[in-house]
């Protein structure tokens, strides 16, 4: 990596020149306890920490600590193994002065004073990912070693600029974390509302078969070529967006047609939430394995029913309806046998309006969080490359 296009005082250096490498030791799952000396396990690096360690999630006793690797302030920690290339080599800076220990499968880089661990973690988890991904070796479990990481280059400004960049980026992290916490609180509140307004509404229950009917229109004339899938996270999706390619038979004349406002599910996956209403397209076609159905709108409000589907009660009832020892399935008849609180249409509409408002608020917050993430990525690109300069506070 060349230093030619970098600002004055910036350098591109390999990690081998930034400090000395060592390795975490011990700390099995059986060693963990609810309190004691704090420790970090390799899996926590890519599941619980971002660019730096802010708090601890695991603890050990003094006997285990004697055989573990003690961390030092400003150590840089790498996940030494993982199941995917995205997990392997994830870096976090240890900037706490509290005594703590590192478990096995953690690679540690003890940095020289002129380098800041959380800055380097920011860099490696963004710019440096391509370099690290190339180093992963292994099949189902990927490993990375100090001898590999030594060759990874980092763009480094002077220490005071490293500190300023970290300060800027942490502001965005704080905004993202607060927004995510608010989303989680709103989603809990939404679940409570669904339970209170629908599942405990005090109204008489009806079977789903009283107001749902199966639809089995086939794409005989091949008039529709929009192939769709149903996922438990995003509802109806284009397979090419999900799998980066079109997943369908060459002949789609036997595929089922689904119209906007209708519902569909895979009988073998409905127990994990793969059921949805088509909202984003006028129509589409689904593999013959799917079941498509519609509501009798004289009895059931579609938004009310959709919110019920998201409730824990609906998911539990669907799961109990699953049959089969090898692959659990829910037939349309099984689905129809499930009861639901179904008040008059006007009451359903009022409940749906309340829940729609709460859902829209969550949707807007998620959009805001995505905007923060996009802005942060753009800011990182400018700051970590040196394209944008941060004024020295003393000179400002």
N, C-alpha and C positions, 0 to 999 in steps of 0.2 A: 504494500500500500504506500503510495507516494505522499510526500509532505509538500509537494510543489504548489498545490492549489489551496492550501490551508492558510488561515489568517496568521499574522505574526504572533509567535509565541505558542502556537498550536503544534502538536506533534502526533504522528501516527506511530504507535509503538505496539509490539507484541506483548501479550500478558506476561511472558517470561521475564520481561524487563521491569515489571511493575512491583514485584515482590516475590515471596517464596510460597510454594505450594505444599500442602499437607492434606491429610485425609481424616474424616470423622471416624469414630470408633464405637462399636457396640450399639447399645440401646435397642432392644427388641420390643415388640408390642407388650410382651409379658412384663417388661421392666417398668412400664408406665404406671403412674399413680395420680390421684386427684390433686395432690399438692406436693411440694418439695422443691428441689432445684430445677429451674426451667431448662428445657432442652428443645432442640429442633431436629425433626426427622426429615429425611430427604423428600418424602411425599408432600410434606407441608410446604415446601418451597414453591411447588407449582400449584398447590390447591388453596393455600391460606395466606400467602404473602404476595405482594406486588413487587415493588422495587427495593423495599427495605423491611426489616423486621420491626413491627410496631408493638406487638404483644406476643405472649406465649400461649401455646395450646397443649403442651405436654410437660410432664414433670417426672423426675426420678429421685431416688434416694442417694445418700452420700456414698454407699458402697458401689452402686452402678457408676456414679460420677467419677470415682477413682480410676476406672478403666475406660473412660470416655475422653474425647478431645475437648478441652476447654477453649472457648472462643475468646478472641480479643476484640476490643473496640476497633471498628473499621475493617474487620475481616469481610471478604467477599465470598459468599457461599454459592456453590453450584449443585443442582440435583444431578447426582452421578449416574442415575438410571431412571428409566421410565418406560411406559408402554408405547409411546408415540414420539416422533421427532420433536413435536412441539413441547413435550415435557422435558426431554433430555437437555441438560445444560442450562435450564432456567436459572437465572442469577438473582440473588438478593443481597443487599448490603446489611451488615450488622453494625449499627451505629448506637447501640445501647451500652451503657457502662455497667449493667447488671451482669453478675456471674451467670453464665449459661454454657451448655455443652452441645456438641454436634454428634449426631448418630452416624452410623455407617452409611455408605453410598452418598456421602456429601464430600465434595471436593472443596477445599478451603484455600483461598489465596490471601495471605497476610500482606497487605499493601504497604508500600513506603508512604511517608508522611505527606508527600505532595500529590497523592491521589485519593480521591474520595470514593468509597465503595458504592454508595447509592447512585452516584453519577454514572459509574461504570456499569452498574446493573441496568440503569435506564438505557444506556447505549447498547449493551449486549442483547437486551430483550427486544430491541427494535432493529437498529442497523446491523447488529452483529448476528442476528438469527440465521442469516443465510450461511455464514461461515460455520456456525455451530452445527446446523443441520447436516452439513456435509461430513461431520466428524462422527455421527452416530453409527455405531457398529452393533450388529445383532439382529435378531428376527423379532420374536414376540416381545422380548425385553431388550431395550436398547441401552447401551452403556457408553459412557464417555470418561476419559481419564485425564489426569493432569498433563501427561505428555502430549495429549491432543490439544488441550486448551492453551498450552504454552504458545502455540502457533497463531492463535487468534489475535487480530489487530484491533486496537481501539484508538479512536481519535480523541486526543486529550488537550483541552485548553489549560491555561494556568489555573491554579487551585481556586483563586477567588472567583473565576468565571464558572468553574465546576459548581461551586457553592451557590452562585446566583441562578444557574440553570436548574439545579435541584429545587431551589426555593420556588421558582416559577412553575415547574411541572407539578410540584406537590400541591400548589393551589388548585390545579385542575383535578388532581387525584381526590382532593378533599371535596370538591364540588360533585364529582362523580359518585364518591362514596356516600355523601349525604343524600343525593338524589336516589341512589339505589336503596338506601335505608328507608327513604320515604315511600318508594315503590313497594317494598316488602311490607311496610305497615299498612299501606292502602290495600294491598292484596289480601292481607289478613282480615282487614275490615270488610272487604268485599265478600270473603268467605263467610264471615259472620252474618252479613246482610242476607246472603242467599239462604243460609240456614234459617234465619229468623223470618224472612218474608215468604219463602217458598216451602221449605221442608217442615216448618212449624207454623204454618199459616192457620191451622185449625180447620181447614176446609176438607170436605170429603175427598177421598182418593178414587181415582179411576185408573184402569189399566191403560198402558200405552196403546194396546190393540184397539181401544175405543176410538182413537183419533189419528193413528198413523196407518198408512197403507203402502205396500211395496210397489215400486215402479220398475218395470223390466223392459223399457224401450231399448231396442238394439240399433246399432249404427249400420243398418243394412245397406243403405245407399252410399256409405262412406261420405256423408255430407259434412261430418264434423271431424276435424283432424287434431283438435286440441286435446291431447292425452293428459290426464290429471292423476295425481295420487293424493291420498289422505294421510297426514302425519299427526302424531300426538302433540307436537309442539306448535306447528304452524297451520294446521288444518289442510285445506286444499292447496296443493302446490303443483307447479310444473315439474315433472321428473328431471328435466335438464337443469333446473335450478338446484334441485336436491342432489342429483348424482352427476352433474356436469355432462349429461348426455341424455338423449331421448330413450326411455325405457319402454318399449312396446313391441308387440308382434308386428310383422310386416303387413299382415292382414288384420285390420281393426274393425271389420264388418260385424263381428260378434261382440264388440265392446258395448258396454251399457252407457246410455245417454243420461246425463244428469243436467237438470236445468237450474237456473238461479233460484235460490230459496229452498231447494230440495236438500235432503240430507243423504250422507253415504258413509259406510263403514266397511272395514275388512273384518269378516266374522272371526278371523284368527287373531286379530290385533285390537279389537274394540276394548278388551279388558285392560289395555295399557293406554286407553284414551284416544285411539285413532278413529274418531267419529267427528264429523263436522258438517256445517251448512255451507253451501256454495254461495258466496257473496261477491267475489271479485271478478267473475266472468258471467256472461249470459248463459253459457252452456259449456259442456266438455264431455269427454268420454272416459270411462273407467274400465279397467280390466274386468272380465267376467266374474272374477272372484269377489268383487264388491257387491254389497247390498245397497240399493238406492230406495229411499222412501220419502213420502211427502206427508204433510199434516192436513187434517181437516180444519181449516181456518175458522170454521163456524164454532169449533169447540176449543181450539188451542191457539194461543198467541205464540208466534214463532220465536220472538225474542225471549219470552218467558220460558219456553221449552229449552232454548239454547242455554240460558243461564242455569236451568236445572241440570243440564248435562255436565256443566262444569263443577257441580257441587260434589262434596265428598260422599253424600248419600247415594247419588246416582252412580258414582264410580264403584261404590261398594256393592250396590245391587247388581250392576252389570257384571262385576267380577264373580259374584255368587252364581250368576246365571251361566257362566262359562262351563262347558262340558268337554269331556275328553281327557284322556290320561297323558297322551303324548303332546298334543297341541290343543290348548283350550280354545273352544269356539263358542260363539253366541249366535244361534240361528235367529231369523226374523221372528219366529214364533216365541223363542226364549225372550227376546227383547220386548215383544208385545205383552208378555206376562208380568212385566215390572209395573208396580203401582206408582202413581205420582199424585201429589196434592194439586187439584185442578179446580180453582174457584171459577166464578163467572168471568166472561171475557173482559168486562170493564175492570175488574179487580186485577186480572192477569196483566192488562195493559198498564195500569198504575204501578204495579210491582216492577214490570219490565222497564218502565221509564226511569224509576229510581235506580235500578241496577245499571241501566244503560249510561246514566250520568256518572255513576261511580266508575264504570268500566272505561269511559271516555277520559276521565281524569287520569287513570293509570296509563292509558295509551299515550296521552300527552307527556306524562312524566318519562315514559320509556323513550319517547322521541327526543326529549330534552337530554336524557342521558346519552343517547346515541350521538347527538350533536356535540356534546362535551367530548366524547371519545374521538370523534372526527377532528374537532378543533385541536385536541391534544396531540393527535398523530401529526397534524400539519405543523404545529408548534415544535414538536420534537424534531421533525425533519429539518426545520430552519435552524434551530438552536444547536443541535448536536453536530450538524455539519459545519457550523461556523458561518452559514450564509447570513444569519441575523446576529447582530452583536448586542450584548447587554452592557449598558453603561456601568462603569465602576461607580459604586455608591458614593465613594469619597470624592470622586471627580464631578459627580452630578450636582 
